Amino acid sequence: MTPTNSRRIAVVGATSSGKTTLAREIAHRFGVPHVELDALRYRQGWVETSEEVFRGAVTECVGEDQWVIDGNYEDVRDLIWLRTQLLVWIDFPLYVTLGRLLRRTFSRLFGNEEFAGGNREQMGRVFGKQSILIWAIRSHRRRRRQYEELLVHPRYAHLKVVRLRSPSAVRDWLADLPGPKKGTGPG
C-alpha cells in the first residue's frame, strides 16, 4: 500500500529502526511537513518539555491537514493515531535495530553530532542507569506485542497499516512511492 491518498502518516518502530529517516523521505516525496516527536519532547540539555506543552504541540501538529510524524510516545499516541490515515510500522528484528543503534550512538557520541532539539549523545545516556542500549533491548518485545494488540482494537480500525519487517522491505516500499513534488526539499 502506498500513501498516495494518505496525507496524515505516522511512522513508528523500535529505537534506531529508521523512523525519522523514513518519515523525512515520505514527507519530502509528498511535499508535506515532517514532525519529529523527539524534537518536540526534548529541549537542549535533554530537558523534557512538560506533558501539557508536549501534548499541546502535538495537538497543533495533528490539527493540520497534512503531515508525517515519527515517534512512539504513548502519552500522545491517542492524538496522533486517531487522526492518522496511514501507519507505517518499521518492525525489524532486535539484532537489526541493536546493530543500527550501536552504530548510530557511537557515531553521534564521537562525532559530537546534534539531534533532537540541539542535544548531543552523552556517555551516561549510553552506559549509565538510563542506557538507551538497555532500554532498546528491554522495550523491543513489549512494544511489538503492544502494537499488535492496538492494531486490532476497534478504536484504530480506520488505520491503513504497512508493516515493514526488514531494511529491504523498506527500500522496496519506498521504491513504489512517487518521487518528490517539484520545488520541495527534504525536512
VEXTORVO-751727 format. One record per residue: chain; x, y, z of N, C-alpha, C, O, CB in turn; residue number from 1. Coordinates in steps of 0.02 Angstrom, whole numbers. Atoms other than C-alpha are relative to their C-alpha. Glycine has a CB too. Layout:
<atoms>
kolmar | n_east | n_north | n_up | ca_east | ca_north | ca_up | c_east | c_north | c_up | o_east | o_north | o_up | cb_east | cb_north | cb_up | vexro
A | X | Y | Z | X | Y | Z | X | Y | Z | X | Y | Z | X | Y | Z | NUM
...
</atoms>
This chain:
<atoms>
kolmar | n_east | n_north | n_up | ca_east | ca_north | ca_up | c_east | c_north | c_up | o_east | o_north | o_up | cb_east | cb_north | cb_up | vexro
A | 42 | -59 | 0 | 0 | 0 | 0 | 44 | 62 | 0 | 92 | 66 | 39 | -48 | 0 | 61 | 1
A | -37 | -63 | 1 | 65 | 172 | -44 | -44 | 55 | 27 | -105 | 51 | 24 | 24 | 16 | -72 | 2
A | 38 | -54 | -31 | 14 | 333 | 40 | -25 | 53 | -49 | -34 | 110 | -28 | 42 | 32 | 53 | 3
A | 18 | -52 | 48 | -40 | 422 | -120 | -64 | 36 | 19 | -72 | 95 | 2 | -8 | -30 | -68 | 4
A | 61 | -34 | -23 | -211 | 460 | -43 | 4 | 19 | 73 | -42 | 50 | 99 | -59 | -44 | -12 | 5
A | -8 | -14 | -72 | -146 | 475 | 135 | 42 | 62 | 8 | 96 | 67 | -21 | 31 | -60 | 37 | 6
A | -37 | -61 | -13 | -91 | 644 | 194 | 15 | 10 | 74 | 46 | 60 | 94 | -39 | 60 | -25 | 7
A | -17 | 0 | -71 | -80 | 606 | 379 | 29 | -69 | 16 | -7 | -119 | 21 | -63 | 17 | 46 | 8
A | -37 | 63 | -4 | 52 | 473 | 405 | 41 | 0 | 64 | 76 | 48 | 80 | 45 | -10 | -63 | 9
A | -41 | 9 | -59 | 130 | 408 | 565 | 49 | -56 | -13 | 31 | -108 | -42 | -43 | -16 | 63 | 10
A | -52 | 50 | 7 | 294 | 311 | 565 | 22 | -20 | 70 | 44 | 23 | 109 | 61 | 26 | -44 | 11
A | -18 | 26 | -66 | 327 | 201 | 717 | 49 | -58 | -8 | 57 | -85 | -62 | -63 | -22 | 40 | 12
A | -46 | 56 | 1 | 454 | 69 | 764 | 50 | 5 | 57 | 49 | 54 | 94 | 38 | -3 | -67 | 13
A | -50 | 3 | -54 | 594 | 21 | 881 | 51 | 56 | -6 | 59 | 86 | -59 | 35 | -68 | 0 | 14
A | -55 | -48 | -1 | 733 | 138 | 931 | 50 | -19 | -54 | 72 | -77 | -58 | 33 | 3 | 69 | 15
A | -51 | 8 | 52 | 853 | 159 | 785 | -22 | -44 | -59 | 20 | -71 | -95 | 62 | -30 | 31 | 16
A | 24 | 38 | 57 | 742 | 70 | 660 | 0 | 42 | -64 | -6 | 14 | -119 | -71 | -26 | 13 | 17
A | -1 | -43 | 58 | 750 | 220 | 544 | -64 | 40 | -8 | -80 | 62 | -63 | 12 | -40 | -62 | 18
A | 63 | -37 | 2 | 586 | 307 | 588 | 8 | 70 | -29 | -28 | 89 | -76 | -30 | 4 | 70 | 19
A | -9 | -69 | 21 | 649 | 484 | 565 | 24 | 4 | -72 | 0 | 46 | -111 | 49 | 36 | 45 | 20
A | -25 | 0 | 69 | 744 | 445 | 405 | -56 | -16 | -48 | -64 | 18 | -99 | 57 | -51 | -8 | 21
A | 55 | 19 | 44 | 593 | 359 | 328 | -54 | 55 | -1 | -79 | 72 | -55 | -31 | -66 | 22 | 22
A | 51 | -53 | -4 | 471 | 494 | 388 | 22 | 61 | -41 | -19 | 90 | -76 | -13 | 19 | 73 | 23
A | -24 | -57 | 39 | 580 | 631 | 313 | -6 | -13 | -75 | -26 | 30 | -113 | 74 | 15 | 17 | 24
A | 3 | 17 | 71 | 587 | 540 | 147 | -73 | 0 | -25 | -87 | 26 | -79 | 31 | -69 | -12 | 25
A | 70 | -1 | 19 | 398 | 513 | 142 | -25 | 72 | -5 | -57 | 90 | -54 | -44 | -40 | 50 | 26
A | 21 | -70 | 0 | 367 | 695 | 187 | 28 | 37 | -61 | -7 | 76 | -93 | 22 | 36 | 65 | 27
A | -32 | -31 | 57 | 490 | 751 | 54 | -35 | -19 | -65 | -50 | 23 | -107 | 74 | -21 | -4 | 28
A | 31 | 24 | 62 | 410 | 644 | -81 | -70 | 28 | -10 | -92 | 39 | -67 | -3 | -75 | 0 | 29
A | 69 | -26 | 6 | 236 | 710 | -42 | -6 | 74 | 13 | -61 | 102 | 9 | -45 | -38 | 46 | 30
A | 1 | -73 | -11 | 285 | 888 | -2 | -43 | 20 | 59 | -78 | 71 | 57 | -25 | 34 | -62 | 31
A | 39 | -15 | -61 | 205 | 883 | 171 | 48 | 10 | 58 | 105 | -13 | 54 | -52 | -57 | 15 | 32
A | -44 | -11 | -58 | 276 | 936 | 340 | 19 | -65 | 35 | -21 | -112 | 39 | -33 | 47 | 49 | 33
A | -24 | 55 | -41 | 380 | 815 | 441 | 5 | 24 | 72 | 30 | 78 | 86 | 69 | -27 | -26 | 34
A | -2 | -16 | -71 | 362 | 814 | 630 | 37 | -57 | 35 | 16 | -115 | 33 | -71 | 10 | 29 | 35
A | -38 | 48 | -39 | 491 | 726 | 738 | -19 | 9 | 73 | -4 | 61 | 103 | 78 | 8 | -11 | 36
A | 24 | -6 | -69 | 416 | 691 | 909 | 57 | 12 | 49 | 48 | 48 | 98 | -39 | -61 | 20 | 37
A | -57 | -11 | -45 | 588 | 684 | 992 | 17 | 74 | 4 | 35 | 99 | 57 | 61 | -40 | -24 | 38
A | -17 | -71 | 1 | 618 | 864 | 938 | -53 | 42 | 38 | -37 | 95 | 64 | 6 | 25 | -72 | 39
A | 52 | -35 | -40 | 452 | 916 | 1018 | 7 | -16 | 74 | -9 | 26 | 116 | -70 | -19 | -25 | 40
A | -3 | 23 | -69 | 485 | 818 | 1177 | 61 | 28 | 37 | 55 | 47 | 95 | 2 | -76 | 3 | 41
A | -62 | -19 | -34 | 665 | 867 | 1215 | 25 | 68 | -21 | 25 | 86 | -80 | 54 | -52 | -13 | 42
A | -33 | -63 | 11 | 744 | 1037 | 1232 | 75 | -12 | 13 | 95 | -65 | 35 | -28 | 57 | 47 | 43
A | -72 | 7 | -9 | 930 | 1069 | 1238 | 17 | -20 | 72 | -14 | 3 | 119 | 36 | 66 | -17 | 44
A | -21 | 26 | -65 | 1017 | 979 | 1381 | -44 | -58 | 23 | -45 | -76 | 82 | -2 | 55 | 52 | 45
A | 44 | 57 | -13 | 894 | 834 | 1370 | -56 | 17 | 50 | -79 | -26 | 87 | 41 | -58 | 26 | 46
A | 55 | -21 | -43 | 763 | 934 | 1464 | -65 | -17 | -35 | -77 | 4 | -92 | 5 | 77 | 17 | 47
A | 65 | 18 | 29 | 591 | 860 | 1434 | -49 | 58 | 8 | -51 | 91 | 60 | -28 | -64 | 34 | 48
A | 53 | -49 | -6 | 451 | 979 | 1395 | -54 | -30 | 46 | -58 | -91 | 54 | -30 | 18 | -70 | 49
A | 53 | 24 | -44 | 305 | 967 | 1515 | -51 | -39 | -42 | -55 | -31 | -103 | -35 | 59 | 38 | 50
A | 53 | 39 | 33 | 164 | 847 | 1474 | -49 | 46 | -36 | -69 | 33 | -93 | -37 | -44 | 51 | 51
A | 48 | -48 | 29 | 49 | 995 | 1442 | 27 | 32 | -63 | -8 | 38 | -113 | -18 | 53 | 52 | 52
A | -31 | -33 | 58 | 169 | 1082 | 1323 | 8 | -51 | -57 | -6 | -35 | -115 | 69 | 30 | 19 | 53
A | -9 | 52 | 51 | 209 | 919 | 1232 | -66 | -17 | -34 | -70 | -17 | -96 | 31 | -64 | 31 | 54
A | 66 | 16 | 29 | 25 | 872 | 1208 | -27 | 58 | -41 | -58 | 48 | -93 | -50 | -19 | 56 | 55
A | 23 | -59 | 38 | -13 | 1050 | 1153 | 34 | 5 | -67 | 2 | 20 | -117 | 13 | 63 | 41 | 56
A | -37 | -4 | 64 | 124 | 1047 | 1021 | -22 | -55 | -48 | -30 | -42 | -108 | 76 | -6 | 13 | 57
A | 23 | 55 | 43 | 68 | 877 | 957 | -71 | 14 | -25 | -85 | 2 | -83 | 3 | -67 | 39 | 58
A | 69 | -17 | 19 | -115 | 932 | 956 | 0 | 50 | -58 | -38 | 43 | -105 | -39 | 28 | 59 | 59
A | -5 | -50 | 53 | -66 | 1082 | 850 | 22 | -32 | -66 | -6 | -18 | -119 | 49 | 55 | 20 | 60
A | -25 | 33 | 61 | 31 | 974 | 727 | -52 | -45 | -33 | -63 | -41 | -93 | 63 | -42 | 17 | 61
A | 48 | 47 | 29 | -103 | 841 | 705 | -65 | 35 | -22 | -105 | 5 | -57 | -16 | -55 | 49 | 62
A | 58 | -38 | 23 | -235 | 976 | 682 | 6 | 23 | -72 | -43 | 44 | -102 | -9 | 59 | 45 | 63
A | -11 | -19 | 70 | -158 | 1014 | 513 | -28 | -55 | -45 | -40 | -111 | -23 | 75 | 12 | -14 | 64
A | 28 | 49 | 47 | -223 | 926 | 357 | 51 | -51 | -26 | 33 | -106 | -45 | -29 | 36 | -59 | 65
A | -51 | 43 | 29 | -57 | 851 | 302 | 62 | -1 | 45 | 84 | 51 | 69 | 19 | 23 | -71 | 66
A | -61 | 7 | -39 | 93 | 783 | 397 | 25 | -72 | -2 | -11 | -119 | -18 | -11 | 23 | 72 | 67
A | -30 | 65 | -14 | 212 | 640 | 426 | 33 | 8 | 68 | 76 | 51 | 77 | 52 | -23 | -57 | 68
A | -26 | -3 | -69 | 250 | 610 | 611 | 37 | -64 | 15 | 14 | -118 | -2 | -58 | 12 | 51 | 69
A | -35 | 60 | -22 | 380 | 493 | 680 | 12 | 1 | 75 | 29 | 53 | 104 | 67 | -8 | -37 | 70
A | -12 | 7 | -72 | 394 | 429 | 857 | -49 | -48 | 32 | -100 | -67 | 2 | -4 | 67 | 34 | 71
A | 37 | 53 | -35 | 324 | 308 | 985 | -30 | 22 | 66 | -46 | -21 | 107 | 44 | -58 | 11 | 72
A | 20 | -23 | -66 | 266 | 415 | 1130 | -72 | -21 | 17 | -119 | 0 | -15 | 6 | 75 | 5 | 73
A | 65 | 25 | -20 | 123 | 326 | 1218 | -46 | 56 | 24 | -107 | 52 | 14 | 7 | -52 | 55 | 74
A | 41 | -52 | -29 | 64 | 485 | 1302 | -33 | 46 | -51 | -77 | 86 | -34 | 41 | 41 | 46 | 75
A | 34 | -39 | 53 | 17 | 565 | 1135 | -24 | -45 | -57 | -48 | -20 | -108 | 48 | 53 | -28 | 76
A | 21 | 47 | 53 | -23 | 408 | 1034 | -73 | 12 | -19 | -90 | 13 | -78 | 10 | -72 | 23 | 77
A | 70 | -11 | 15 | -209 | 440 | 1050 | -11 | 60 | -46 | -51 | 57 | -92 | -40 | 9 | 65 | 78
A | 7 | -60 | 42 | -191 | 614 | 975 | 21 | -14 | -72 | -12 | 9 | -119 | 43 | 57 | 28 | 79
A | -28 | 13 | 67 | -89 | 550 | 829 | -38 | -53 | -37 | -61 | -42 | -93 | 74 | -20 | 6 | 80
A | 30 | 56 | 35 | -165 | 382 | 787 | -73 | 12 | -20 | -96 | -13 | -71 | 4 | -62 | 42 | 81
A | 70 | -13 | 18 | -345 | 446 | 789 | -6 | 43 | -63 | -57 | 41 | -97 | -35 | 33 | 58 | 82
A | 0 | -43 | 61 | -300 | 572 | 651 | 39 | -31 | -57 | 33 | -9 | -115 | 28 | 68 | 17 | 83
A | -42 | 31 | 51 | -178 | 460 | 558 | -43 | -39 | -50 | -92 | -72 | -32 | 52 | -47 | 32 | 84
A | 32 | 40 | 52 | -233 | 385 | 392 | 41 | -62 | -15 | 14 | -117 | -25 | -10 | 42 | -63 | 85
A | -45 | 55 | 15 | -81 | 276 | 361 | 52 | -6 | 55 | 86 | 43 | 71 | 34 | 10 | -69 | 86
A | -50 | 14 | -51 | 27 | 197 | 495 | 53 | -44 | -31 | 39 | -100 | -55 | -32 | -34 | 64 | 87
A | -56 | 39 | 26 | 198 | 137 | 437 | 39 | -25 | 61 | 68 | 15 | 98 | 46 | 43 | -49 | 88
A | -32 | 31 | -58 | 269 | 15 | 564 | 64 | -34 | -23 | 61 | -84 | -60 | -48 | -51 | 35 | 89
A | -65 | 31 | 15 | 454 | -23 | 547 | 11 | -52 | 56 | 23 | -33 | 113 | 59 | 53 | -3 | 90
A | -1 | 54 | -50 | 462 | -192 | 635 | 58 | -48 | -15 | 47 | -105 | -34 | -67 | -38 | 1 | 91
A | -60 | 40 | 12 | 640 | -255 | 618 | 14 | -45 | 60 | -7 | -30 | 116 | 60 | 45 | -14 | 92
A | -22 | 41 | -57 | 712 | -397 | 723 | 48 | 40 | 45 | 79 | 88 | 23 | 36 | -64 | -27 | 93
A | -42 | -36 | -49 | 805 | -342 | 879 | 73 | 5 | -23 | 104 | 57 | -14 | -3 | -35 | 67 | 94
A | -71 | -3 | 20 | 976 | -388 | 808 | 13 | 54 | -52 | 67 | 82 | -55 | 23 | -68 | -26 | 95
A | -8 | -52 | 51 | 948 | -267 | 663 | 0 | 68 | 33 | 45 | 109 | 22 | -56 | -4 | -54 | 96
A | 4 | -66 | -32 | 893 | -120 | 770 | 57 | 11 | 49 | 81 | 67 | 56 | -67 | 8 | 35 | 97
A | -55 | -7 | -47 | 1026 | -154 | 901 | 65 | 17 | -37 | 103 | 60 | -14 | 8 | -63 | 41 | 98
A | -59 | -16 | 39 | 1163 | -154 | 770 | -1 | 72 | -26 | 49 | 107 | -23 | 7 | -47 | -59 | 99
A | 8 | -69 | 24 | 1096 | 9 | 697 | 8 | 49 | 58 | 40 | 101 | 50 | -68 | 10 | -33 | 100
A | -5 | -44 | -58 | 1081 | 84 | 871 | 72 | 9 | 22 | 93 | 64 | 39 | -43 | -27 | 58 | 101
A | -71 | -5 | -19 | 1262 | 44 | 913 | 38 | 45 | -48 | 75 | 88 | -26 | 32 | -70 | 2 | 102
A | -34 | -43 | 50 | 1324 | 121 | 750 | -20 | 72 | 8 | 23 | 117 | 9 | -15 | -25 | -71 | 103
A | 25 | -69 | -4 | 1214 | 274 | 767 | 24 | 34 | 64 | 47 | 91 | 63 | -76 | 2 | -3 | 104
A | -18 | -28 | -65 | 1252 | 301 | 952 | 74 | 19 | 2 | 91 | 74 | 23 | -16 | -48 | 57 | 105
A | -71 | -14 | -2 | 1440 | 289 | 934 | 20 | 53 | -51 | 65 | 92 | -39 | 40 | -63 | -12 | 106
A | -12 | -53 | 49 | 1438 | 396 | 777 | -18 | 68 | 30 | 19 | 116 | 22 | -41 | -13 | -64 | 107
A | 21 | -62 | -32 | 1342 | 530 | 871 | 45 | 19 | 58 | 63 | 78 | 66 | -72 | -5 | 24 | 108
A | -41 | -12 | -59 | 1447 | 512 | 1027 | 68 | 27 | -20 | 91 | 78 | 7 | 8 | -65 | 41 | 109
A | -68 | -20 | 19 | 1616 | 526 | 942 | 1 | 55 | -54 | 52 | 88 | -63 | 38 | -59 | -25 | 110
A | 4 | -53 | 50 | 1558 | 642 | 803 | -29 | 64 | 27 | -33 | 115 | -8 | -41 | -23 | -59 | 111
A | 28 | -58 | -33 | 1479 | 763 | 927 | -59 | 29 | -40 | -67 | 90 | -44 | 54 | 54 | 10 | 112
A | 56 | -19 | 44 | 1325 | 767 | 814 | -60 | 24 | 41 | -78 | -7 | 92 | -20 | -59 | -44 | 113
A | 60 | -25 | -32 | 1174 | 870 | 865 | -61 | -35 | -29 | -64 | -52 | -88 | -7 | 76 | -10 | 114
A | 64 | 28 | 22 | 999 | 796 | 858 | -52 | 16 | 53 | -35 | 38 | 107 | 5 | -77 | -12 | 115
A | 57 | -7 | -47 | 827 | 807 | 942 | 6 | 62 | 44 | 23 | 57 | 103 | -6 | -62 | 44 | 116
A | 1 | -61 | -40 | 817 | 987 | 998 | 68 | 28 | 18 | 76 | 62 | 68 | -37 | -12 | 63 | 117
A | -68 | -26 | -12 | 1003 | 1025 | 987 | 39 | -39 | 52 | 89 | -14 | 78 | -4 | 71 | 22 | 118
A | -35 | 42 | -49 | 1056 | 883 | 1102 | 57 | -38 | -32 | 61 | -45 | -93 | -48 | -49 | 33 | 119
A | -56 | 41 | 22 | 1213 | 780 | 1090 | -1 | -64 | 42 | -23 | -65 | 100 | 68 | 38 | 7 | 120
A | -5 | 64 | -36 | 1242 | 599 | 1138 | 46 | 9 | 59 | 97 | 43 | 54 | 24 | -58 | -46 | 121
A | -40 | -4 | -61 | 1312 | 581 | 1314 | 18 | -70 | 23 | -23 | -116 | 19 | -37 | 40 | 55 | 122
A | -23 | 65 | -23 | 1414 | 438 | 1385 | -48 | -30 | 51 | -61 | -91 | 49 | 71 | 6 | 30 | 123
A | 46 | 25 | -51 | 1294 | 423 | 1532 | -65 | -27 | -29 | -95 | -74 | -1 | -16 | 55 | 49 | 124
A | 62 | 24 | 32 | 1145 | 401 | 1416 | 14 | -65 | -39 | -33 | -101 | -56 | -28 | 53 | -47 | 125
A | -18 | 61 | 35 | 1239 | 261 | 1328 | 12 | -57 | 49 | -12 | -113 | 39 | 62 | 12 | -45 | 126
A | -21 | 53 | -46 | 1309 | 165 | 1476 | -27 | 8 | 71 | -17 | -37 | 112 | 74 | -3 | 2 | 127
A | 23 | -13 | -68 | 1226 | 240 | 1631 | -66 | -34 | 17 | -88 | -80 | -18 | -8 | 74 | 10 | 128
A | 63 | 29 | -25 | 1067 | 200 | 1727 | -56 | 4 | -52 | -99 | -40 | -55 | -22 | 35 | 64 | 129
A | 52 | -9 | 51 | 960 | 264 | 1583 | 28 | -17 | -69 | 13 | 17 | -118 | -26 | 72 | 1 | 130
A | -32 | 21 | 62 | 1059 | 174 | 1448 | -51 | -12 | -56 | -98 | -51 | -47 | 42 | -62 | 11 | 131
A | 44 | 10 | 57 | 974 | 185 | 1280 | 8 | -70 | -28 | -39 | -98 | -57 | 14 | 53 | -55 | 132
A | -12 | 68 | 24 | 1052 | 18 | 1235 | -41 | -50 | 39 | -74 | -94 | 10 | 75 | -17 | 4 | 133
A | 39 | 46 | -42 | 973 | -73 | 1382 | -74 | 12 | -11 | -113 | -36 | -15 | 19 | 9 | 75 | 134
A | 70 | -16 | 12 | 809 | 18 | 1355 | -24 | -31 | -66 | -79 | -58 | -69 | -11 | 76 | -1 | 135
A | 19 | 28 | 65 | 807 | -37 | 1172 | -11 | -75 | 5 | -58 | -102 | -25 | 55 | 16 | -53 | 136
A | 7 | 73 | -8 | 832 | -219 | 1221 | -63 | -17 | 39 | -102 | -60 | 19 | 62 | -29 | 35 | 137
A | 58 | 15 | -43 | 701 | -216 | 1358 | -67 | 18 | -31 | -117 | -15 | -18 | 7 | 37 | 65 | 138
A | 64 | -24 | 27 | 568 | -122 | 1259 | -19 | -33 | -66 | -77 | -28 | -87 | 3 | 74 | -10 | 139
A | 13 | 26 | 67 | 581 | -214 | 1092 | -59 | -47 | -3 | -107 | -35 | -40 | 62 | -35 | -26 | 140
A | 54 | 50 | 1 | 470 | -364 | 1126 | -66 | 29 | 26 | -119 | 16 | -2 | 20 | -62 | 41 | 141
A | 60 | -30 | -30 | 349 | -266 | 1235 | -35 | 46 | -50 | -96 | 43 | -57 | 19 | 40 | 63 | 142
A | 30 | -46 | 48 | 322 | -133 | 1101 | -32 | -38 | -58 | -86 | -21 | -80 | 53 | 49 | -27 | 143
A | 29 | 40 | 55 | 294 | -263 | 965 | -67 | -29 | 21 | -117 | -25 | -16 | 49 | -57 | -21 | 144
A | 63 | 28 | -25 | 163 | -350 | 1070 | -54 | 54 | 7 | -112 | 43 | -12 | 11 | -35 | 69 | 145
A | 47 | -56 | -10 | 82 | -184 | 1113 | -29 | 23 | -66 | -90 | 34 | -71 | 36 | 58 | 36 | 146
A | 25 | -22 | 65 | 69 | -131 | 931 | -47 | -52 | -31 | -98 | -35 | -60 | 57 | 15 | -48 | 147
A | 43 | 52 | 27 | -3 | -298 | 879 | -69 | 2 | 33 | -120 | -7 | 0 | 31 | -70 | 10 | 148
A | 64 | -5 | -36 | -138 | -280 | 1013 | -38 | 63 | -19 | -98 | 60 | -31 | 12 | -1 | 76 | 149
A | 33 | -63 | 16 | -175 | -98 | 974 | -30 | 0 | -70 | -83 | 28 | -82 | 49 | 58 | 7 | 150
A | 22 | -4 | 70 | -191 | -125 | 788 | -61 | -43 | -15 | -89 | -38 | -70 | 56 | -21 | -45 | 151
A | 63 | 37 | 10 | -336 | -247 | 809 | -56 | 31 | 42 | -113 | 7 | 40 | 10 | -74 | 20 | 152
A | 50 | -33 | -41 | -428 | -131 | 929 | -47 | 41 | -46 | -23 | 75 | -91 | 34 | 46 | 53 | 153
A | 49 | -38 | 41 | -588 | -55 | 855 | 15 | 75 | -4 | -2 | 107 | -54 | -69 | -10 | 27 | 154
A | -16 | -71 | 0 | -527 | 119 | 902 | 46 | 20 | -58 | 44 | 76 | -82 | 34 | 20 | 67 | 155
A | -48 | -15 | 54 | -393 | 106 | 768 | -16 | -38 | -64 | 27 | -47 | -107 | 70 | -18 | 22 | 156
A | 21 | 38 | 60 | -492 | 9 | 637 | 6 | 42 | -64 | 11 | 13 | -118 | -72 | -24 | 8 | 157
A | -5 | -44 | 59 | -481 | 160 | 520 | 70 | 2 | -31 | 78 | 23 | -88 | -21 | 70 | 19 | 158
A | -69 | -4 | 24 | -292 | 144 | 503 | 15 | -48 | -56 | -3 | -107 | -53 | 48 | -13 | 58 | 159
A | -32 | 43 | 50 | -213 | 78 | 346 | 70 | -11 | 28 | 103 | 36 | 49 | 1 | 33 | -74 | 160
A | -64 | 16 | -32 | -57 | -11 | 408 | 47 | -34 | -50 | 28 | -80 | -86 | -11 | -46 | 61 | 161
A | -54 | 31 | 38 | 105 | -51 | 319 | 51 | -22 | 51 | 79 | 20 | 87 | 31 | 49 | -55 | 162
A | -49 | 28 | -48 | 218 | -166 | 422 | 61 | -22 | -39 | 58 | -70 | -78 | -31 | -59 | 42 | 163
A | -62 | 14 | 37 | 396 | -168 | 357 | 48 | -36 | 47 | 70 | -9 | 97 | 32 | 67 | -27 | 164
A | -37 | 44 | -46 | 498 | -310 | 432 | 75 | -6 | -16 | 110 | -44 | 18 | -30 | -67 | -1 | 165
A | -72 | 4 | 16 | 669 | -284 | 351 | 20 | 64 | -36 | -22 | 98 | -65 | 16 | -63 | -43 | 166
A | -23 | -58 | 39 | 777 | -147 | 277 | -17 | -6 | -74 | -32 | 44 | -107 | 75 | 8 | 9 | 167
A | 17 | 7 | 71 | 746 | -221 | 105 | -74 | 12 | -12 | -93 | 37 | -65 | 19 | -71 | -25 | 168
A | 72 | -15 | 7 | 557 | -211 | 134 | -12 | 75 | -1 | -55 | 100 | -37 | -40 | -33 | 57 | 169
A | 6 | -73 | 0 | 578 | -26 | 173 | 22 | 27 | -69 | -13 | 69 | -98 | 44 | 31 | 57 | 170
A | -24 | -23 | 66 | 680 | 0 | 13 | -51 | -15 | -54 | -65 | 27 | -97 | 68 | -33 | -17 | 171
A | 49 | 19 | 50 | 552 | -95 | -91 | -63 | 44 | 4 | -89 | 66 | -47 | -19 | -74 | 7 | 172
A | 60 | -41 | -9 | 406 | 2 | -17 | 12 | 71 | -24 | -30 | 100 | -58 | -21 | 0 | 74 | 173
A | -18 | -68 | 23 | 494 | 168 | -46 | 5 | 3 | -76 | -13 | 53 | -106 | 66 | 22 | 32 | 174
A | -7 | 1 | 73 | 532 | 118 | -225 | -67 | 5 | -35 | -70 | 29 | -92 | 36 | -64 | -22 | 175
A | 67 | -4 | 29 | 345 | 105 | -256 | -33 | 69 | 9 | -85 | 82 | -22 | -44 | -52 | 31 | 176
A | 28 | -66 | -10 | 313 | 283 | -196 | 19 | 46 | -58 | 72 | 38 | -88 | 24 | 30 | 67 | 177
A | -18 | -50 | 50 | 307 | 426 | -319 | 59 | 42 | 24 | 73 | 45 | 84 | -60 | 45 | -18 | 178
A | -56 | -42 | -17 | 456 | 542 | -324 | -22 | 65 | 33 | -82 | 77 | 40 | 41 | 16 | -62 | 179
A | 17 | -62 | -35 | 465 | 711 | -236 | -39 | 48 | -45 | -31 | 48 | -106 | 64 | 33 | 25 | 180
A | 35 | -53 | 37 | 349 | 852 | -286 | 52 | 52 | -20 | 100 | 63 | 16 | -57 | 32 | 43 | 181
A | -46 | -53 | 22 | 436 | 987 | -384 | 0 | 58 | 49 | -52 | 78 | 74 | -19 | 25 | -71 | 182
A | -7 | -57 | -44 | 503 | 1128 | -277 | -1 | -18 | 74 | -3 | 27 | 116 | -55 | 48 | -13 | 183
A | -3 | 19 | -71 | 508 | 1027 | -116 | 68 | -27 | 16 | 104 | -51 | -29 | -55 | -52 | 17 | 184
A | -64 | 27 | -22 | 658 | 976 | -17 | -10 | -40 | 63 | -62 | -34 | 96 | 51 | 56 | 12 | 185
A | 8 | 41 | -60 | 689 | 854 | 124 | -5 | 44 | 63 | 23 | 98 | 67 | 58 | -48 | 7 | 186
A | 7 | -31 | -65 | 638 | 902 | 300 | -27 | 68 | -4 | -36 | 101 | 47 | 65 | 2 | 36 | 187
</atoms>
